[in-house]
Amino acid sequence: MNGFYGRILKVDLTRQQFQIDSIGEDVLNRYLGGKGLASYLLMQHNPERISPFAPENCLIFATGPVTGSAVWGSSRYGVFTKSPHTGFYSESYAGGKVPEAMDAAGFDAVVISGKSAVPCVLVISPEGAAFHPAADLWGTDTYTAEDAVKARFGPNSSSGEKAGAVVIGPAGENRVTFSVIENDYWRSAGRTGVGAVMGSKQVKAVLFRGSRRRQLHDPDGVLDLSKAIAAAAKDHPVVAGFKTWGTANMVARTNRANAFPTRYWSRGHLEAWEKISAQALHQECRVKPRACAKCFIACGRLSEVTSGRHTGLTIEGPEYETIFAFGGLCMIEDIKEIAYLNDICDRLGLDTISAGNLCGLAIEASRRKCIPLDLDYGDVDGIAGLLYRIAKRQGVGADLADGTAKAARRWGLEAIAAHAKGLEPPGYDPRVLKGSALAFAVSDRGACHLRATFHNPELSGLLDPETVDGKAAPLIEYENRLTLMDTFILCRFFRTFYPWETMAVLLKQTCGIETGVEGLKKRAEDIAGLIRRFNLREGLTPADDHLSKGLFRKDLEGIRPLEEAEVVQMVREYYRHRGWSNDGIPE
């Protein structure tokens, strides 16, 4: 079938064996690639109610039918598993250049199960999997590991193969439940703990290599469409904004809307926000726009600190979410210090959103004398030390390594803890942006802004952020379209250029499937239903489609509290529009 390899690689780490299976055209036609195919495989291969750290929990890498092609925004891969952070469905995506190498290995998905007896590196090629001991790499940071794996197992420069590695850091090795998988140094498959699952299997890295390419149904049509999108984007304000300032430009927008969570979710505005804005980043650092492969947006900021105690530090970032997490929740009012904390997280392999949330919770715990730790807002070195303790599971770091829900319960701080399904929220205050409250509550993987990016229409005024009625239907429309983007796999920031109609054309050009917009929407609904059934199978109840107590607290400064009844009303409306029962069960 055009657009697919029709091959799945199944790797058994316990037996150090692999097999290559074909995948039926009926499955590909219904679920396509990326998120759709991987979710189907997760449902098929994961035993019911399995522990996320059990060898039987699958770790699935997947690309989509556009990966490796000329399609803009297509250099993305996805990782799928059962989350150790939430106990539910886990999906994470990353860009860079590695997705092209992953796709060149010639599989639609790689399903990894079992557990290696010793730390190892997997090498995936069109012929299958090779297993290499890597005890000497265990304990190294992500940058060191990636360099070593590429030097040791990558092809020589004259081979004509593409090659790239994904790695974990010490946090993943120690099963920190919000650890990430990283590639290209600074690209992270973050949130929900995919790095911890990889660490539990004793896999330090996976190197992909190959020279395969997907056969497209209409390659000339794909080229013409890509040229048309590039032409339309040439003077587009969205492109200009990302290319000029990156995601950090959101700091100004959320602060002006009083939707920038600050001082661990007790305020919506940071007085000193201009010190951590996109403009501050460009003033305080030497910054160059940086793009993934197949990208003209170049949202990344390759930033070099040029003064102060971190002179010479170079990272890609900080992104908006990292700035919010450490600058807002922990009140670090120096962009260079946020870059420093960002670098620590990248090296250790920690998700910065969860890490910043947990450091903010620890600050509150310290101030309230709930834990034996002297830590306060703005304490950069104290926070840096705490990040290392979390990665090593030392002291209070061991509590934080299991996430907000468990740490708050142990410390008696459930009344202020912020999360949904155990996942710490991103930097869009759901008490101000009511649609985001609904989006966080019903998201399959917990408090997540990327499943729908529903903060955008509320911040722009397209939707009234204060309104509760009528939020479910537009949220579902946003969710479904982005589900299809994750099935192709396309970068979120290209959503302006891939409306339903364009994706229907793209599906025909790549796969030869002529379905129209309604057919695409049906596939999105099928995938949403499949993932919902996975979560229900793993123990999800309607009570999980809610927000934690800390997001309904009343002791707020300058923010009207969110009422639980508002979220309950929106969730009921959401179930109804999804066609689910009153208990959220697909019919």
N, C-alpha and C positions, 0 to 999 in steps of 0.2 A: 504494500500500500504506500503510495507516495507520501512524503512527509515523515515517514517513520522507518526505522531500521527493522522493526518487527522482531527485535531481540531483547531479551531480558537476561542479565547476568545475575545468578544467584550464588552468593559466596557463603560458605560455611566455615567460620573461623575456628570452631572447635576441632573439626576434622581436617582443616586446611585443604578443603576441596571446593570445587566450583562446578557449576553446570550452566550451559547456555540454553535457554528455553525460547521458543517462539511465543508470540502473543497474538491472539486471534483478532481478525479485522473487525469483528463485531464489538469487541472491547475497545479497540482504538477508535472506532467510529462513534461510540457512545461517550467515552471519557477522554478521548484525545490523548495528549501527553502531559508532562509536567504534573501539576496538582491533581488533575483528574485521574490520570493513570496511576500515580503513586498512591493516591487515596484508595483506589480500588485494590492495589496490591497490598496495602497495609491491612485493609479489612480482610483480605483473603488469607494472608500469611500469619498475622499476629494472633496468638491464642487469646481467648476472652479473659479479661481482667488480669492479664499478665503484669508483673512488676516491670516498670520501665527499665530497671537495671538487670532484669533476668536475661540470660543469653538469648532466649527466644524472641525478645523484642527486636523487631527489624529496624534497621537504619537504612533508609532508601534515598539514594541520590537519583535525581531525574532531570532531564532536559526536555525541551518542547519541540514541536514540529518546525519552529522557525530558527532554532539554535544553529549556529554555524552558517546561516544564510546571510544575504545582504540586507535583511530586515533591520531597520533602526530599532535600538533598544532591546535587541535579542540576545545579548551576551549575559545571560542569567542562568543560574541553576537553582534547583530547590532541594531541600533535605526534609525528610518526613519520618516521623516516628511517634511513639507514645511518650508524652512529656514527663520527665521526672519532676518538673516544677509544678505542674498542674494535675497530672494524672489523666489528662485528656489528649486530644489530637494536637500534634505538633507539626508546624510547617515553618520553615525559614528559607530565605532566599539571599543570594549574594551575586554580585557582578564581578567586574574586573576582566581579566583575560583568561582565567582558568576555565570558565564555562565552555569556551571554544575547544580547549583540550579535552575536557570531559566528554563533549559531544563527539569529538574525533575518535574516541575509543570505540564508537560504533554500537552503542546500546541506548535504548529508550529509557532504561532504568537499571540501576544496580542495587540489588537487595542483599544487604549484609546481615547475617544472623550468627549466633554462637558467640563464643568468647575465646580469644587467643590465650594459650598457656603462658606466653611471655609477651612483653611489649613488641609490637610489630609495625611494619609499614606494608601496606597493600599496594601493589602496582597493577593497575587495570589497563589492559590493552585489548585490541580486537580479538585476540586469541583467548582471553580469559583473565584470570587473576594469578599473581605470583605473591608468595608470602615471604617476607624478609624480617628476621629478628632485628630489633632496634632498641635494645636496652640502654645503649649509650645515649640515645636521644630522649629517653624518658626523664622528665624534669627540666628540659630546656624550654625557653620561651618560644613563642610562635615564630618570631623572626628567625631565630637560630635554627629552629626545626625546619622551616620552609627552605632556607638556603641549603641546609645539609641534605635534605631529601631530594631536592632538584639536582644537586651536584652528584649525589650517589646513584640515583636511579633514573634520572632523566636521560633521554637520547642525546647523542652527540649532535652538534650543530649541522652536520651534513646529512642527517637521516631523513629530513623532509617531514618529520613528525611534529605535531604540536604536543606540548607537554605542560602540565601544571599540577601543583599539589595543594591539597587542603589539609590543614593541621589543627591540632589542639594545643593548648598551653597547660601549665600546671593546674589551673582550675578544672579543666576537663578531666585530667588524670585523677584528681581528687573528688570527682563527681559533684562538684558544685552545681546545683540544679539549674543555674542560669548561665552556665558556661557556653561558649560559642565555638563554631568551627570557622577558621580564618583562611584566607588565601590572598595572594598578591599583597602581603603584609597587612593591609588595612581594610580589606573587604571582609565583612563578617556575616555569616549566617547566624544571626543573633536571635534572642528571645526563646523561651521555653526549654532551653537546655540540651540542644542537640549535641553540643560538645561533651556533655556529661555522659550521654549514651555511648558516644564514640569512645570515651575514656573507660567506661565500664567494660567495653569489649577489648580493652588493651590495644587499641589501634591508635598510634601516635599520628599517623598521616596516611592519606591515600593519594598516590600519584597516578594521574591519568595521562595516557599517551596514545597517539594514533594518527592516522591520516584519512579516516573514513569521512564521507560526506553524505548527507541525506539526498535522495532523489526527489526533486520537487516536481509537482504536476505541471506548473507553468513558470519556469525560471525567468523567462523574459518578462512576464507579467509582474513577478516579484520585483525585478529591477525597476520596471516602470513605476510601480507603486512607491518604492523607496525613493526614487527621484522626485516624485510628486510631493511626498511628505517632507523631504528636505527643502524643496522650494517653498512650501507653505510655512515652514518653520523659520525661514531665513530672517524675517523681521518680526517674529512673534514675541510679544512681551514676556510670555512664560519662559521661553528659551533665553531671552536677554537677561531676565532676572536671575535664573539659575547660573548662567554662565558668568555673570558679573559678581554675584554675591554668594552663591551656593545656598544651602538650606538654612544657614545661620541667619539669613534675612528674616526668617520667621520670628526671631526674638522681638523685633520691633512690633510686628503685627499682633502677637499674642499679648504683649504687655499693654499695648494701647487698648486692647479689648478686655483687659483685666482677666485674661484667661491663661496667664503664665504661672503655673503652680510654684509657690515660693514658701520658704520656711516650713518645710515638710507639710504641704497641703493645707496650710492655715491662711494663706494669702494668695491673691491672684496677680500680684504686681511686684516687681523688684525695683526699688527706687534707683538703684545704680545700673539698670539694664543696659544703658549705653556703653558701659565699660566691658560688656561681654557680647556686644552685638556683632553683626557681620562687618560693620565699619571698623569696630575696634580690632577685630581679627586682622583686617587688611592694614590697619595702621601699626599694629604692634608686631606683626610678623611679615616675612616675605612670602607672598602667596601667589601661586600659579593655579589656574583652572586645570582640572585633571579629569579625564574621561575614561570610561570603560571602553572595550572594543565595541564597534558598531554604534557609536554615540556621538551626536553633535551638540548635546546639551552641556556636557562637562560640568556637572554640579559639584564634583569633588574639589576640595581645596588642598593642594599640596603646600603645607604651611611650615615655614622655618622660623623658629624663634630667634630674633636678632639682638635681643638685649636681656639683661637680668640673669638670674641664676640658672635659667634653662637655655641659655644661648647655644644655638647649634642643634637643638632638638627639632627633628623633622617628622611630621606625621601627615597623613591625609585626614584633615578635619581641623577642629572639632565640628561635627554636624550639630544641627539644632537640638536633637534629642539629648546629646551629651552635654550641651551647654545648659539646657533646662535642668537635667538631672543633678549636675554638680553646681551650676551657677544659681539656679532657682531653689531647688529643694535643700541644698547644703549652703547656699548663700556665699559661694566663692565669687568674688567681684573682680577677678583679674583673668582675662581671656588666656593669658600665657600659662597660668596655673591650671586652668581647665584643660589646656592642651597637655600639660604634664600628667594629669590624672587620666586623661584619655590614653596616653601612651602606656601607662601602667596597665590599664585594662586590656589594651590590645596585646601587650606582651604576655599577660597572664591568661588571656582568653576569657575575659569577663564581658557580659552584656552590659553596656554602660547605662541603659535605662534602669534596669533592675539594680545595678550596683549603686547608682546615685540615690535611688529610692531607699535602699537598705542602709546606706550611710546616713541619710536623713532620719530614718527611723532610729538608728543607733544614737544619733545626736539627741533626739528627744528622750530616748531611754536613759542616756547619761545625765541629762539635765534633770530628769525625774528620779534619779538615783535607783533605777531599776536594774542596772548592770554595773559591774566594777570596771568602768572605763571612763576616763576623763577626756571628753570630746565635746566640742561646741561648734556652732555655725562659723564658717569661715576658716576653720582650722585645716589648712591644706595638708600639712605634714601628718597630722593625726588621721585624716581621711586616707592619705596614701598608705600609712601603716596598717590601717584597717583593711584596705583592699588586699594587702599581702596576707593578712591573717585569714581573710575569707578564703582566698585561693588555697591556703594550706590547711584550712579547717582548724585553726588554732584559737583557743579561748572563745570569746564572744563571736569570733569569726565562724566558728562551727555552727552556731545557731543561725547566723545570717546566711550561711552557705545553703540552707534549705529554703530560703525565700521568706517574704514578708509574712504570709499567713501563719507559718509555723513559728517564726521568731516572735511575732506579736503575741501569739497564744502563750508561748513560754514565758514572756516577759510581762504579761498582763496588760498589753497595750492594744487590744483589739478595738477599743473605742476610737483610736486615731489612725489605725493602719489602713492604707489605701491599696486596694487590689480588686481584681475581678477574676474569679476562678483561680485565685492564687497568683495571677500574673500582675506585676506592678504596672501602673498606668503610664502612658507617654505624656508629653508636655502640652496637653490640651485639656483645660479644666472642664470636666463634665458637669460641674455645678453652674457654669456660665454657658457652656455649649451643650444644650439639653440633648440634641441629637447624638452627640458624642457619648453621653451617658448611656443611651440606648445601644449604640454601636459597641461600647465596651462590655455591656452586660450580656449581649447575645453572641459576641464573637466566639467562634469555635475554640480559639486558643487562649481566651482571656482578654484582659484589657489591652486592646490593640487598635492603633490608628490606621494601620495599613490594609486591613481587610476591606475597608470602605473609603478611607480618607474623607470621612464625613464632616470633619472639622472645616474643610475648605468651603463648602457652600454656606456654612454658618458664619465663618469669619468674613467672607466676601459680601454677605448680605443677601445672597441668593435665597437663603432660608432664614427665617427669624430664629435666632439662637435661643430665645426665651420660650418659644412655643413648644408645647408638648404634643398637642393633637396633630395628627397627620404626618408624623415623622417616620412611621414604619415603611410606608410604600416607597418614598424616595430612597431610604436607606437600603432596602432590598434591591432597588435598581442599581445603586452604586456597588453593593456587594456582588451582585451577579456579574456585572461587567468586569469587575476586577478579578473575580473567580476565573473568567475566561482569559483574562490577561495572564494570570498565573498558570493557566493550562497551556498557553502558547509557549513559553514563559517570556513576558514582556515587562520591561522596567516600568514601575509606577509613574515615573515622571513623564512618560510618553502618553499618558492617558488622554491628554487633549487631542492627540493625533490618531487615536484608535477608538473612535465611536463604534457602536454595534455594526453599522453598515460597512465600515472599513475592515473590521475583523471578519465579517462574512466573506468579503472579497478575498482577504488573506487566506482564509481556510480553503477556499476553492483553489487558489493559486498554489498553495503549498501541498495540500492533501488530495485535491480533486473532489472534495466533499462540497456539494452545492446544497446548502440548507437554508439560506436566508437568515434574517435576524431572529425570527421566531424559533427556528431550529437551534440557533445558538443559545437563546434564552432557555430553551428546554434542557439543553445540555448543562447549563449553569445550575438550573434547578435540580437536575439529577445529581450533580456533584455535591451541592449543598445538602441534599437529602441523605446521600451516602455518608458524608462526614457527620451529620447529625446522628445517624444510626450508630456510627462508630462510638461517638461520645456517650450515647444512651447505653450502649452495650458495656461501656467502661464505668457506668455508675452515675452519669449525669442526671440531675433532677431539675425541675423548674426552679428550685431554690438557688441553683448555681447560675441561672441567668439573671444575675442581680449584681449589685455593687457592695463592697464591704462597708462595715459600719463607719469607718473613718471618712468615707466620702459623703456621709450624711451628718457629720458633726456640725454643731451650732456655733462653736466659739471661733468664728471666722472674722477676719478683718476686711471689710469692704466687699464682701461677696454674700449674696442671698443664699442661704443654705438650700441644698437640694432635698426635696421631700421623697421619701421612699414610695409614697403613693404615685408620684409622677413616673418613676421608673416602672413600677408594676403596671400602670396603665399602658405605657408605651410597649412593654414586653408583650402584654396580651394582644395589643393591636398588631404587633409583629407576627406573633403566632398565627393570627387570623389571616393576615395577608400572605403568609407563607403557605397557607392551606394546611397547617398543622392543628392537632387537637389542642384543647385547653391546657394540657400538660406538656405541650411542645413536642408531640410525637408526629412525625410525618405519616400521612395517611396514604 
